[in-house]
Amino acid sequence: MSKWLCLIVLALSAGVHAAPPASAEDDVARFMDEKGLLNKLELVRNTVADKAHTVADKASNLVVTAMGSLGVPYRRGGNSAETGFDCSGFVKAMYEQTIGLVLPRRANEQAAATQAIDKKELQPGDLVFFNTMKRAFSHVGIYVGEGKFIHSPKPGAQVRVEDMGGSYWRQRFNGARRVLSLAPAEPAPIQP
């Protein structure tokens, strides 16, 4: 790490202006102060932290709302707690109610409209897809953490939480996806 980058990192981590450095470092510190770079870096750090907090809040609200639907019966083509849910109708309704985001209606369309992620990257609120009808992305659920997901499984069943590690789900796992509106945005570039 360069000497200058170390100074910036130290200044940011301290959260305050450090004692003025000596010699050439003095010039860098004065330049950074004149241009307001430390304040801008602090602003970016706070913005990123705020966005991360907002993302976590949205994901938590999504999972809590989804858990409130436990026991709602499966209904093919269903998309409300009053009439019942099918798998993609459940996911669509949860995202609309909590995030205000309208996802496509069908599971394969939801897969196409979201960003593929590695299974190891799963976070609560991400979507998990399964091949349950001899075609890719024929079933979808919402990841709730600790290897579990919530979904509306099949006729005669109700919205429930399942373990992705169970042999049925493990064999049919098709992929994980992240809904982009939940992903933290990249910080804006710093303008001098």
C-alpha positions as CSV (number, residue, x, y, z in Angstrom):
1,M,0.0,0.0,0.0
2,S,1.4,3.4,-0.9
3,K,2.4,5.9,1.7
4,W,-0.3,8.3,0.6
5,L,-3.1,5.7,0.6
6,C,-2.0,4.7,4.1
7,L,-2.4,8.3,5.2
8,I,-5.9,8.5,3.8
9,V,-6.9,5.2,5.4
10,L,-5.5,6.3,8.7
11,A,-7.3,9.6,8.5
12,L,-10.6,8.0,7.7
13,S,-10.4,5.3,10.3
14,A,-9.6,8.0,13.0
15,G,-12.6,10.0,11.9
16,V,-10.8,13.2,12.7
17,H,-7.9,15.2,11.4
18,A,-4.7,13.7,12.7
19,A,-1.7,15.9,13.8
20,P,-0.1,17.4,10.8
21,P,2.6,15.2,9.2
22,A,6.1,16.4,8.5
23,S,7.8,17.5,5.2
24,A,6.3,16.2,1.9
25,E,3.5,14.5,3.8
26,D,2.7,18.0,5.1
27,D,2.1,19.1,1.5
28,V,-0.2,16.1,0.9
29,A,-2.2,16.8,4.1
30,R,-2.5,20.4,3.2
31,F,-3.7,19.6,-0.3
32,M,-6.2,17.1,1.0
33,D,-7.5,19.6,3.5
34,E,-7.7,22.4,0.9
35,K,-9.6,20.2,-1.5
36,G,-11.9,18.9,1.2
37,L,-10.9,15.3,0.3
38,L,-11.1,14.0,3.8
39,N,-14.6,15.3,4.2
40,K,-15.6,13.8,0.8
41,L,-14.1,10.5,1.8
42,E,-16.0,10.5,5.1
43,L,-19.2,11.4,3.2
44,V,-18.7,8.4,0.8
45,R,-18.0,6.1,3.8
46,N,-21.2,7.3,5.5
47,T,-23.2,6.9,2.3
48,V,-22.0,3.4,1.8
49,A,-22.8,2.5,5.4
50,D,-26.3,4.1,5.2
51,K,-27.0,2.1,2.0
52,A,-25.8,-1.1,3.5
53,H,-28.1,-0.5,6.5
54,T,-31.0,0.3,4.2
55,V,-30.4,-2.9,2.2
56,A,-30.3,-5.0,5.5
57,D,-33.6,-3.3,6.6
58,K,-35.3,-4.1,3.3
59,A,-34.2,-7.7,3.4
60,S,-35.3,-8.1,7.1
61,N,-38.7,-6.6,6.3
62,L,-39.0,-8.9,3.3
63,V,-38.2,-12.0,5.4
64,V,-40.5,-11.0,8.3
65,T,-43.4,-10.3,5.9
66,A,-42.8,-13.6,4.1
67,M,-42.9,-15.4,7.5
68,G,-46.2,-13.7,8.2
69,S,-47.6,-15.8,5.3
70,L,-46.7,-19.2,6.9
71,G,-49.7,-21.5,6.6
72,V,-51.3,-19.7,3.6
73,P,-52.5,-22.5,1.3
74,Y,-51.0,-23.2,-2.1
75,R,-53.2,-22.1,-5.1
76,R,-52.1,-22.4,-8.7
77,G,-52.0,-18.9,-10.1
78,G,-52.5,-17.5,-6.7
79,N,-50.9,-14.2,-5.7
80,S,-52.5,-13.1,-2.4
81,A,-52.8,-14.3,1.2
82,E,-56.6,-14.2,0.8
83,T,-56.8,-16.5,-2.2
84,G,-53.5,-18.5,-1.7
85,F,-50.2,-18.4,-3.4
86,D,-48.2,-20.5,-6.0
87,C,-44.4,-20.2,-5.7
88,S,-43.9,-17.3,-8.0
89,G,-47.0,-15.5,-6.9
90,F,-45.7,-15.7,-3.3
91,V,-42.3,-14.2,-4.3
92,K,-44.0,-11.5,-6.4
93,A,-46.4,-10.5,-3.7
94,M,-43.7,-10.3,-1.0
95,Y,-41.5,-8.1,-3.1
96,E,-44.4,-5.8,-4.0
97,Q,-45.6,-5.5,-0.4
98,T,-42.3,-4.9,1.2
99,I,-39.9,-3.4,-1.4
100,G,-42.4,-1.9,-3.8
101,L,-40.8,-3.8,-6.6
102,V,-42.8,-5.5,-9.2
103,L,-41.2,-8.8,-10.3
104,P,-42.4,-10.8,-13.3
105,R,-45.1,-13.4,-12.6
106,R,-43.4,-16.7,-13.5
107,A,-40.5,-18.3,-11.8
108,N,-38.4,-18.6,-14.9
109,E,-39.1,-14.9,-15.7
110,Q,-38.1,-13.9,-12.2
111,A,-34.8,-15.8,-12.7
112,A,-34.2,-14.0,-16.0
113,A,-34.9,-10.6,-14.3
114,T,-32.5,-11.0,-11.4
115,Q,-28.7,-11.3,-11.1
116,A,-27.1,-14.7,-10.7
117,I,-25.0,-15.1,-7.6
118,D,-23.0,-18.0,-6.2
119,K,-24.8,-20.2,-3.6
120,K,-22.1,-19.2,-1.1
121,E,-23.2,-15.5,-1.5
122,L,-26.8,-16.1,-0.5
123,Q,-28.2,-13.5,1.9
124,P,-31.7,-13.2,3.4
125,G,-34.1,-11.9,0.7
126,D,-32.3,-13.5,-2.2
127,L,-34.2,-15.9,-4.5
128,V,-33.5,-19.6,-4.8
129,F,-34.6,-21.6,-7.8
130,F,-35.2,-25.3,-8.3
131,N,-36.0,-27.6,-11.2
132,T,-39.1,-29.4,-9.9
133,M,-40.9,-29.9,-13.2
134,K,-38.0,-31.2,-15.5
135,R,-37.3,-27.7,-16.6
136,A,-34.9,-25.1,-15.2
137,F,-36.2,-22.4,-12.8
138,S,-39.6,-24.1,-12.4
139,H,-39.8,-23.3,-8.7
140,V,-38.8,-20.3,-6.6
141,G,-38.5,-19.4,-3.0
142,I,-37.0,-16.6,-0.8
143,Y,-33.8,-17.4,1.1
144,V,-34.2,-16.6,4.8
145,G,-30.7,-17.5,6.1
146,E,-28.9,-20.5,7.6
147,G,-29.6,-22.7,4.5
148,K,-33.4,-22.3,4.7
149,F,-35.9,-20.8,2.3
150,I,-39.6,-20.0,2.5
151,H,-42.0,-20.8,-0.4
152,S,-45.4,-22.0,-1.5
153,P,-44.6,-25.6,-2.4
154,K,-47.4,-27.5,-4.2
155,P,-51.1,-28.2,-4.3
156,G,-52.4,-29.4,-0.9
157,A,-49.6,-27.7,1.0
158,Q,-49.1,-24.3,2.6
159,V,-46.4,-21.6,2.7
160,R,-43.6,-23.1,4.8
161,V,-39.8,-22.9,5.5
162,E,-37.6,-25.7,4.2
163,D,-34.0,-26.7,4.4
164,M,-32.1,-26.4,1.2
165,G,-29.8,-29.2,2.4
166,G,-32.6,-31.8,2.3
167,S,-32.0,-34.3,-0.4
168,Y,-35.0,-33.3,-2.5
169,W,-34.1,-29.6,-2.6
170,R,-30.3,-30.2,-2.9
171,Q,-30.8,-32.4,-5.9
172,R,-33.1,-29.9,-7.7
173,F,-31.3,-26.7,-6.8
174,N,-31.0,-24.5,-10.0
175,G,-29.3,-21.4,-8.8
176,A,-29.4,-18.3,-6.6
177,R,-30.4,-14.8,-7.7
178,R,-30.2,-11.4,-6.2
179,V,-32.9,-8.8,-6.9
180,L,-30.9,-5.8,-8.0
181,S,-32.9,-3.2,-6.0
182,L,-31.7,-4.9,-2.8
183,A,-28.0,-4.9,-3.8
184,P,-26.0,-2.1,-2.4
185,A,-25.2,0.5,-5.0
186,E,-21.6,1.3,-5.9
187,P,-20.5,4.6,-4.2
188,A,-20.3,7.6,-6.5
189,P,-16.9,8.6,-7.6
190,I,-15.3,11.4,-5.6
191,Q,-15.0,14.7,-7.4
192,P,-12.1,16.9,-6.5
